[in-house]
Amino acid sequence: MRNYTGLALVFPLQIRTDPGPDLSITLRDPATDQPALTARLRAGQFFRVLVPAGTYTLDVTADTPTPSAFTYPEPLNFQIVGLGRKMGYLIDLRGDGPPTDRPIGLCQTFDYDIHDLEALRDYYRLPLGDPDRPEWPPSRETRDRFCD
C-alpha cells in the first residue's frame, strides 16, 4: 500500500472479491488523474484499508499475464458527515453482475475507565489546594467503531 497524498488515512474502504487472481487497486484524483493511494489485495479475502479524504475514482486491475482492468462507474467521496462520522464505502465485486457499493461510517466514541470518571468527578468537585484533588483532569481516549 502506498499513500501519494501525504494526508492522514482515516476513511474506511472495504472490498469483497471472488477467488481468483490477486487484484491491485488505485484511487485517483478525478481532476488530475494522479494516484492518491495504491494497494494490492488477495482475491477471495475481505480487504479493508483506510484512505485519505477526497473524491476519487477507483481503478481495479487483475494481476494476470494479460492484465484486465476496469474503473468503478462512480467517483467515491470520502468525507466527514455530521459531527465526526467518517464516511467510506463497502464495494462488492463478487459475482458476474455489476459491482455494488454501500456507504459505511466510522464514528468516534470516548472511552473512559471507571477510575478516570472518579478522577474527573474529584477534579471538578474538590477545591483547589485539596490534597485529594487531581492536578489535571483525566484525558479521554477516542475509539473508532462502525456506526452503519
C-alpha positions in Angstrom: 0.0 0.0 0.0 1.2 3.5 -0.8 -0.3 6.9 0.0 0.7 9.5 -2.5 -1.2 12.4 -0.9 0.5 12.8 2.4 -2.9 13.2 4.0 -3.9 11.1 7.0 -5.6 7.8 6.2 -8.8 7.9 8.2 -11.8 6.9 6.0 -12.8 3.3 5.5 -12.8 1.4 2.2 -13.7 -2.3 2.2 -13.7 -4.6 -0.8 -15.1 -8.1 -1.3 -14.0 -10.2 -4.2 -14.4 -13.7 -5.7 -11.4 -16.1 -5.5 -9.1 -15.9 -8.5 -6.1 -13.7 -9.4 -5.0 -11.1 -6.9 -6.0 -7.5 -7.6 -4.4 -4.1 -7.5 -6.5 -1.0 -6.7 -5.7 2.6 -7.4 -7.6 5.6 -6.1 -7.1 8.5 -8.5 -8.0 12.2 -8.3 -10.6 12.6 -11.0 -9.4 16.2 -11.9 -5.7 15.3 -12.4 -5.8 11.5 -12.8 -2.9 11.4 -10.4 -2.8 8.4 -8.0 -3.8 9.1 -4.4 -3.4 5.6 -3.0 -2.4 2.2 -4.4 -2.8 -1.2 -2.7 -2.8 -4.9 -3.6 -5.4 -7.4 -2.3 -5.7 -11.2 -2.3 -8.8 -12.2 -4.3 -11.4 -14.0 -2.3 -10.3 -12.4 1.0 -12.1 -9.5 2.7 -10.0 -6.3 2.2 -10.0 -3.3 4.5 -8.0 -0.1 4.2 -8.1 3.5 5.4 -7.9 6.1 2.7 -7.4 9.9 2.7 -10.2 12.5 2.5 -11.3 13.4 -1.0 -13.2 12.3 -4.1 -11.5 9.5 -6.1 -12.1 7.2 -9.0 -11.3 3.5 -8.2 -9.3 1.5 -10.8 -9.2 -2.3 -10.3 -6.6 -4.4 -12.1 -6.2 -8.2 -12.1 -2.7 -9.4 -11.6 -2.6 -11.8 -14.5 -0.2 -12.2 -17.5 -2.7 -10.2 -19.6 -3.9 -7.7 -17.0 -7.6 -6.8 -17.1 -8.7 -3.5 -15.6 -11.9 -1.6 -15.0 -12.8 1.7 -13.5 -15.5 1.8 -10.9 -18.5 3.6 -12.5 -18.9 6.4 -10.0 -16.4 8.5 -8.1 -16.2 7.7 -4.4 -16.4 10.6 -1.9 -14.6 10.1 1.4 -15.6 12.8 3.8 -16.8 13.7 7.4 -20.6 13.9 7.6 -22.3 15.5 10.6 -20.5 15.5 13.8 -17.5 13.2 13.4 -18.9 10.5 11.2 -16.2 9.4 8.7 -18.0 8.1 5.6 -16.4 5.4 3.4 -17.6 2.6 1.2 -18.0 -1.2 1.1 -17.5 -2.3 -2.5 -18.7 -5.8 -3.6 -17.0 -7.1 -6.7 -18.3 -10.7 -6.3 -20.4 -12.4 -9.0 -20.9 -11.7 -12.6 -23.2 -8.7 -12.2 -22.2 -5.1 -11.9 -20.2 -4.1 -8.8 -22.3 -2.7 -5.9 -21.4 -0.3 -3.1 -22.9 0.9 0.1 -21.8 3.6 2.4 -20.2 2.7 5.7 -19.3 5.1 8.5 -16.8 5.2 11.4 -18.0 7.0 14.5 -15.8 8.1 17.4 -16.8 7.5 21.0 -15.0 8.4 24.2 -13.5 5.5 26.1 -13.4 6.1 29.9 -12.1 3.8 32.6 -14.2 3.9 35.8 -11.2 5.3 37.7 -10.9 8.1 35.2 -14.5 9.0 35.9 -13.8 9.2 39.6 -10.8 11.4 39.0 -12.9 13.6 36.7 -15.5 14.0 39.4 -12.9 14.8 42.0 -11.2 17.3 39.8 -14.3 19.4 39.5 -15.8 18.7 42.9 -12.8 19.3 45.2 -11.5 22.8 45.8 -8.1 24.0 44.6 -5.4 23.1 47.2 -7.2 19.9 48.4 -4.6 17.1 48.6 -7.2 14.6 47.1 -7.9 16.8 44.1 -6.1 15.5 40.9 -3.7 18.0 39.3 -5.1 17.5 35.8 -8.4 16.2 34.6 -8.0 12.7 33.1 -7.6 12.6 29.4 -10.3 11.0 27.2 -9.3 8.4 24.7 -11.3 8.1 21.5 -12.2 4.8 19.9 -13.5 4.3 16.3 -16.4 2.0 15.7 -18.6 1.2 12.7 -21.8 3.0 13.1 -23.7 1.8 10.0 
